[in-house]
């Protein structure tokens, strides 16, 4: 090293040369490792790397490391992205995800950012996203894990709904398990024991944890888990209606049904009405999410409320920390849910229970 060259410039030049020669192609060694190799102080190496980050030659991602910026210096867009997997029926127009998008947009605006929506999985690539957004909130499902791993080295990413297997990716999720436990305990307190459950998609933590909440609640009460009382749903209105039709066709139908979301509960309500069952007199019904229409239908739906505003604010705040190269205050956040009791649940009367176990109520054909 020439004595009249500042040490941090020497370090920066060394890293540049290593990138040009192909010695460095992806993630850099730790700053202390570089300092030891070059016989220079750790703080000098840090200053050199910060300068190269400012130049756009390197990308420094909080809690992940420093990478060679293969796409060159990226112009700040002041846009955030929200990706919703297209396996969600109705996409952004669904009652739940429209609320999520609205709250994410509000939280983004507070930071001076706009929010862009993506749903095509082909758009999940650094080349397509890096010129459009500065960071990405992903409503995550395991099937896109590889896509998220590709993006995270180039763009800050926060997942919501489900956690990634890569725990270095921050997440904001709901306490789905205890939300269903609360719903079941409410029905137990009303005297219900034969309770049906309409699941969500079971290829993710959300669906599995809500189903586990149902089976665990039965186990805690030492009640049998009757597989015939579990019907597969897909979070859609039509899926809820089809699942409810199966449950209500049982000779010993349930006296109450818990649904993995409100939209399916509304589908179940439709089928109950068409079969001449009164809710809540003949059938108690509970949903999950507390979408706007849950309080507007008759009877108003008892539901497990998801703290959508808090979920959005935590996700955007975490993303902004990553964008500015800071460590988030919390990397993984699980938000508690709240049971909202309305008019769709009532005590399990002796008449209802007797009809249920005798098969007295005959379901009508729904076409």
C-alpha positions as CSV (number, residue, x, y, z in Angstrom):
1,X,0.0,0.0,0.0
2,X,1.3,3.5,-1.0
3,X,1.7,5.6,2.2
4,X,0.1,8.7,0.7
5,X,-3.1,6.9,-0.3
6,X,-5.8,7.1,2.4
7,X,-6.5,3.7,3.8
8,X,-10.2,3.7,3.1
9,X,-9.5,4.5,-0.5
10,X,-7.0,1.6,-0.7
11,X,-9.7,-0.8,0.7
12,X,-12.3,0.5,-1.8
13,X,-9.9,0.1,-4.7
14,X,-9.1,-3.4,-3.6
15,X,-12.8,-4.4,-3.5
16,X,-13.4,-2.8,-6.9
17,X,-10.5,-4.8,-8.4
18,X,-11.8,-8.0,-6.8
19,X,-15.2,-7.4,-8.4
20,X,-13.6,-6.6,-11.8
21,X,-11.5,-9.8,-11.7
22,X,-14.4,-11.9,-10.7
23,X,-13.0,-12.8,-7.3
24,X,-16.1,-11.1,-5.7
25,X,-19.4,-12.0,-7.5
26,X,-22.1,-12.1,-4.8
27,X,-21.8,-11.7,-1.0
28,X,-18.7,-10.0,0.5
29,X,-16.9,-11.5,3.4
30,X,-17.6,-9.9,6.8
31,X,-16.1,-6.5,7.4
32,X,-13.9,-7.9,10.2
33,X,-12.7,-10.7,7.9
34,X,-11.7,-8.1,5.2
35,X,-9.9,-6.0,7.9
36,X,-7.9,-8.9,9.1
37,X,-6.9,-9.9,5.5
38,X,-5.8,-6.4,4.6
39,X,-4.2,-5.6,8.0
40,X,-6.4,-2.5,8.4
41,X,-8.8,-1.4,11.1
42,X,-12.4,-2.6,11.0
43,X,-13.8,1.0,11.0
44,X,-11.6,1.8,7.9
45,X,-13.1,-1.1,6.1
46,X,-16.6,0.0,7.1
47,X,-16.0,3.5,5.8
48,X,-14.8,2.1,2.5
49,X,-17.8,-0.2,2.1
50,X,-20.2,2.6,3.0
51,X,-18.7,4.7,0.2
52,X,-19.0,1.9,-2.3
53,X,-22.7,1.4,-1.2
54,X,-23.2,5.2,-1.9
55,X,-21.6,4.7,-5.3
56,X,-24.0,1.9,-6.1
57,X,-21.3,-0.7,-6.5
58,X,-22.4,-2.6,-3.4
59,X,-25.7,-3.3,-1.7
60,X,-25.9,-3.4,2.1
61,X,-29.0,-5.2,3.4
62,X,-29.7,-5.0,7.1
63,X,-29.3,-8.3,8.9
64,X,-28.2,-10.1,5.7
65,X,-24.8,-8.7,4.6
66,X,-23.1,-6.8,1.8
67,X,-23.5,-7.8,-1.8
68,X,-22.1,-6.9,-5.2
69,X,-24.8,-4.8,-6.9
70,X,-25.2,-6.7,-10.1
71,X,-27.7,-4.2,-11.5
72,X,-25.7,-1.0,-10.9
73,X,-26.9,1.9,-8.9
74,X,-30.6,2.0,-8.6
75,X,-32.6,5.2,-8.7
76,X,-35.0,5.6,-5.7
77,X,-38.6,5.2,-6.9
78,X,-40.5,6.2,-3.7
79,X,-42.8,3.3,-4.5
80,X,-43.5,0.3,-2.3
81,X,-44.9,-2.9,-3.8
82,X,-47.6,-5.2,-2.5
83,X,-47.6,-8.7,-3.9
84,X,-50.7,-11.0,-3.5
85,X,-50.5,-14.5,-4.7
86,X,-53.0,-15.2,-7.5
87,X,-54.2,-18.4,-5.8
88,X,-56.4,-16.0,-3.6
89,X,-59.7,-16.0,-5.3
90,X,-61.0,-12.4,-6.2
91,X,-57.5,-11.2,-5.5
92,X,-57.4,-7.5,-4.4
93,X,-61.1,-7.2,-4.7
94,X,-61.7,-9.8,-1.9
95,X,-63.2,-8.2,1.2
96,X,-60.2,-9.0,3.4
97,X,-57.3,-8.1,1.0
98,X,-59.0,-4.9,-0.2
99,X,-58.8,-3.8,3.5
100,X,-55.1,-4.9,3.7
101,X,-54.2,-3.0,0.6
102,X,-56.0,0.1,1.8
103,X,-54.2,0.1,5.1
104,X,-50.8,-0.6,3.5
105,X,-51.4,2.3,1.2
106,X,-52.2,4.6,4.1
107,X,-49.1,3.5,5.9
108,X,-47.0,4.0,2.8
109,X,-48.3,7.5,2.3
110,X,-47.2,8.5,5.8
111,X,-43.6,7.7,4.8
112,X,-43.9,9.6,1.5
113,X,-44.3,6.5,-0.7
114,X,-46.9,5.3,-3.1
115,X,-48.1,1.7,-3.2
116,X,-48.1,-0.6,-6.3
117,X,-50.0,-3.8,-6.6
118,X,-48.6,-7.1,-8.1
119,X,-50.3,-10.5,-8.5
120,X,-48.5,-12.2,-11.4
121,X,-45.8,-14.5,-10.0
122,X,-43.7,-13.8,-13.1
123,X,-43.3,-10.3,-11.8
124,X,-41.4,-11.6,-8.8
125,X,-37.9,-11.0,-10.1
126,X,-35.2,-8.5,-9.3
127,X,-35.0,-7.4,-12.9
128,X,-38.7,-6.5,-13.1
129,X,-39.1,-5.0,-9.6
130,X,-35.9,-3.1,-9.0
131,X,-36.8,-0.2,-11.3
132,X,-40.3,0.0,-10.0
133,X,-40.2,-0.2,-6.2
134,X,-37.8,0.3,-3.3
135,X,-39.2,-2.5,-1.2
136,X,-41.8,-5.2,-1.3
137,X,-44.6,-6.4,1.1
138,X,-45.6,-10.0,0.2
139,X,-48.7,-11.8,1.2
140,X,-46.7,-15.0,1.5
141,X,-47.4,-18.6,0.5
142,X,-44.7,-21.3,0.6
143,X,-44.9,-22.0,-3.1
144,X,-43.2,-18.7,-3.9
145,X,-40.3,-19.2,-1.4
146,X,-37.7,-19.5,-4.2
147,X,-38.9,-16.2,-5.8
148,X,-38.6,-14.4,-2.5
149,X,-35.1,-15.7,-1.9
150,X,-34.0,-14.4,-5.3
151,X,-35.4,-10.9,-4.6
152,X,-34.2,-10.5,-1.0
153,X,-30.6,-9.9,-2.0
154,X,-31.6,-7.0,-4.2
155,X,-34.7,-5.5,-2.5
156,X,-35.9,-5.3,1.1
157,X,-38.8,-7.7,1.6
158,X,-41.3,-8.2,4.4
159,X,-43.8,-11.0,4.4
160,X,-47.3,-11.0,5.9
161,X,-49.7,-13.7,6.7
162,X,-47.2,-16.6,6.7
163,X,-43.6,-16.7,7.7
164,X,-40.8,-17.7,5.3
165,X,-38.7,-20.7,6.0
166,X,-35.8,-18.2,5.7
167,X,-36.0,-16.5,9.1
168,X,-33.8,-13.6,7.9
169,X,-36.9,-12.3,6.1
170,X,-39.0,-10.2,8.5
171,X,-42.6,-11.2,8.9
172,X,-45.8,-9.9,10.4
173,X,-48.4,-12.5,11.1
174,X,-51.6,-13.1,13.1
175,X,-52.0,-15.4,16.1
176,X,-54.4,-17.6,14.1
177,X,-54.2,-20.5,16.5
178,X,-55.5,-18.6,19.6
179,X,-58.0,-16.7,17.5
180,X,-59.8,-20.0,16.7
181,X,-59.4,-21.2,20.3
182,X,-61.3,-18.1,21.5
183,X,-64.1,-18.8,19.0
184,X,-64.4,-22.4,20.1
185,X,-64.4,-21.4,23.8
186,X,-67.2,-18.9,23.1
187,X,-69.3,-21.7,21.6
188,X,-68.4,-24.1,24.5
189,X,-69.6,-21.5,26.9
190,X,-72.9,-21.4,25.0
191,X,-73.3,-25.2,25.4
192,X,-72.2,-26.3,21.9
193,X,-70.2,-29.4,21.6
194,X,-70.9,-30.7,18.1
195,X,-69.1,-27.9,16.2
196,X,-68.2,-28.0,12.5
197,X,-65.2,-26.3,11.0
198,X,-64.7,-25.0,7.5
199,X,-61.0,-24.8,6.7
200,X,-59.0,-22.4,4.6
201,X,-56.2,-23.4,2.2
202,X,-54.0,-25.9,4.1
203,X,-50.8,-25.3,2.0
204,X,-49.8,-22.5,4.4
205,X,-49.4,-21.7,8.1
206,X,-52.6,-19.6,8.2
207,X,-54.8,-22.5,7.2
208,X,-53.0,-25.1,9.2
209,X,-52.8,-23.0,12.4
210,X,-56.5,-22.2,12.2
211,X,-57.3,-25.9,11.8
212,X,-55.0,-26.7,14.7
213,X,-56.8,-24.2,16.8
214,X,-60.0,-26.1,16.2
215,X,-58.7,-29.6,16.9
216,X,-56.7,-28.4,20.0
217,X,-59.8,-26.7,21.4
218,X,-61.7,-30.0,21.2
219,X,-58.8,-31.8,22.8
220,X,-58.7,-29.4,25.7
221,X,-62.3,-30.2,26.4
222,X,-61.7,-33.9,25.9
223,X,-64.2,-34.0,23.0
224,X,-63.6,-36.3,20.0
225,X,-62.4,-34.8,16.8
226,X,-65.0,-36.1,14.2
227,X,-63.4,-35.8,10.8
228,X,-66.9,-35.5,9.2
229,X,-67.3,-32.2,10.9
230,X,-64.2,-30.7,9.1
231,X,-65.0,-29.5,5.6
232,X,-62.4,-28.1,3.2
233,X,-62.8,-24.5,2.1
234,X,-60.7,-22.0,0.1
235,X,-61.6,-18.6,1.7
236,X,-64.2,-17.9,-1.1
237,X,-67.9,-17.4,-0.7
238,X,-68.6,-20.3,-3.0
239,X,-66.2,-22.5,-1.1
240,X,-67.9,-21.7,2.2
241,X,-71.3,-22.5,0.7
242,X,-70.2,-25.8,-0.6
243,X,-68.5,-26.8,2.6
244,X,-71.6,-25.8,4.7
245,X,-73.8,-27.8,2.4
246,X,-71.8,-30.9,3.3
247,X,-71.8,-30.2,7.0
248,X,-75.6,-29.5,7.1
249,X,-76.3,-32.6,5.1
250,X,-74.9,-34.8,7.9
251,X,-77.6,-36.9,9.7
252,X,-76.2,-35.5,13.0
253,X,-75.4,-32.0,11.8
254,X,-73.4,-29.6,13.9
255,X,-75.2,-27.1,16.1
256,X,-72.5,-24.5,15.3
257,X,-69.9,-23.9,12.6
258,X,-66.6,-22.0,12.8
259,X,-65.2,-20.7,9.5
260,X,-61.6,-19.9,8.7
261,X,-62.7,-16.5,7.3
262,X,-65.8,-14.3,7.2
263,X,-66.4,-14.7,3.4
264,X,-66.9,-18.4,3.9
265,X,-69.1,-17.8,6.9
266,X,-71.4,-15.6,4.6
267,X,-71.6,-18.5,2.2
268,X,-72.5,-20.8,5.1
269,X,-75.2,-18.3,6.2
270,X,-76.7,-18.4,2.7
271,X,-77.0,-22.2,2.8
272,X,-78.5,-22.3,6.3
273,X,-81.1,-19.8,5.2
274,X,-81.9,-21.8,2.1
275,X,-82.4,-24.9,4.2
276,X,-84.8,-23.2,6.5
277,X,-82.4,-23.0,9.4
278,X,-82.5,-19.9,11.6
279,X,-79.2,-18.4,12.6
280,X,-78.5,-18.4,15.5
281,X,-81.6,-20.3,16.9
282,X,-80.9,-23.4,14.9
283,X,-77.2,-22.9,14.0
284,X,-74.5,-20.7,15.5
285,X,-71.9,-19.2,13.1
286,X,-68.5,-17.7,13.6
287,X,-66.1,-16.2,11.0
288,X,-62.6,-14.8,11.1
289,X,-61.2,-11.4,9.9
290,X,-64.0,-9.0,10.7
291,X,-64.5,-7.6,7.2
292,X,-66.8,-4.7,6.8
293,X,-69.9,-6.7,5.8
294,X,-69.6,-8.9,8.9
295,X,-71.3,-6.2,10.9
296,X,-73.8,-5.4,8.2
297,X,-75.5,-8.8,7.5
298,X,-78.5,-10.2,9.4
299,X,-77.8,-11.6,11.8
300,X,-74.5,-9.6,12.4
301,X,-71.6,-12.1,12.3
302,X,-69.6,-13.0,15.4
303,X,-66.0,-13.1,14.2
304,X,-62.4,-13.1,15.2
305,X,-61.1,-9.7,14.3
306,X,-57.7,-9.4,12.5
307,X,-55.8,-6.2,13.4
308,X,-55.4,-5.2,9.8
309,X,-54.3,-1.6,10.5
310,X,-51.6,-2.8,12.9
311,X,-50.5,-5.5,10.5
312,X,-50.0,-3.0,7.7
313,X,-48.3,-0.4,9.8
314,X,-45.8,-2.9,11.2
315,X,-45.1,-4.3,7.8
316,X,-44.4,-0.8,6.2
317,X,-42.4,0.4,9.2
318,X,-40.2,-2.7,9.1
319,X,-39.8,-2.3,5.3
320,X,-38.8,1.4,5.7
321,X,-36.1,0.4,8.3
322,X,-34.7,-2.1,5.8
323,X,-34.8,0.5,2.9
324,X,-32.7,2.9,5.1
325,X,-30.3,0.2,6.0
326,X,-31.4,0.0,9.6
327,X,-32.2,-3.0,11.8
328,X,-36.0,-3.3,12.4
329,X,-37.0,-3.1,16.1
330,X,-38.7,-6.5,15.7
331,X,-37.9,-9.0,13.0
332,X,-40.9,-11.3,13.5
333,X,-44.2,-10.0,14.9
334,X,-47.3,-12.1,15.8
335,X,-50.3,-9.9,16.4
336,X,-53.1,-10.9,18.7
337,X,-56.7,-11.2,17.5
338,X,-59.9,-10.3,19.2
339,X,-63.2,-12.1,19.4
340,X,-66.1,-9.8,18.4
341,X,-69.4,-11.2,19.7
342,X,-72.5,-10.2,17.6
343,X,-75.9,-11.9,16.9
344,X,-74.9,-15.0,15.0
345,X,-74.4,-17.2,18.1
346,X,-76.8,-18.4,20.7
347,X,-77.0,-21.1,23.4
348,X,-77.4,-24.6,22.2
349,X,-81.0,-25.3,23.1
350,X,-82.3,-28.7,23.9
351,X,-84.5,-28.6,20.8
352,X,-81.6,-27.8,18.6
353,X,-79.4,-30.5,20.1
354,X,-82.2,-33.1,19.8
355,X,-82.8,-32.2,16.2
356,X,-79.2,-32.4,15.4
357,X,-78.6,-35.8,16.8
358,X,-81.9,-37.2,15.4
359,X,-81.4,-35.8,11.9
360,X,-84.7,-34.0,12.3
361,X,-83.7,-31.1,10.1
362,X,-83.7,-32.2,6.5
363,X,-81.5,-30.1,4.2
364,X,-83.1,-29.0,0.9
365,X,-81.5,-29.3,-2.5
366,X,-79.6,-26.2,-3.4
367,X,-79.2,-25.6,-7.1
